[in-house]
């Protein structure tokens, strides 16, 4: 898959201690995907946190909008 990181996504990843390697692994093999308001969300549990990656797939290449991690796993998994 072909993705590019927005400046915002890179800033948030640095702030939250999420590596590009982890993001790329989740994008290649997510445990779950969802769609909200036309944005695709890739997510997987890593080290007891749910990492969520928001992607605009209407762009070419696909644009990673933001990335964050949460301990509220049950709230976002269905």
PyMOL commands that set and color helices and strands:
alter all, ss='L'
color gray80, all
select helices_A, chain A and resi 7-16+20-28+73-76
alter helices_A, ss='H'
color red, helices_A
select strands_A, chain A and resi 3-5+32-36+39-46+49-56+62-70
alter strands_A, ss='S'
color yellow, strands_A
deselect
rebuild
show_as cartoon
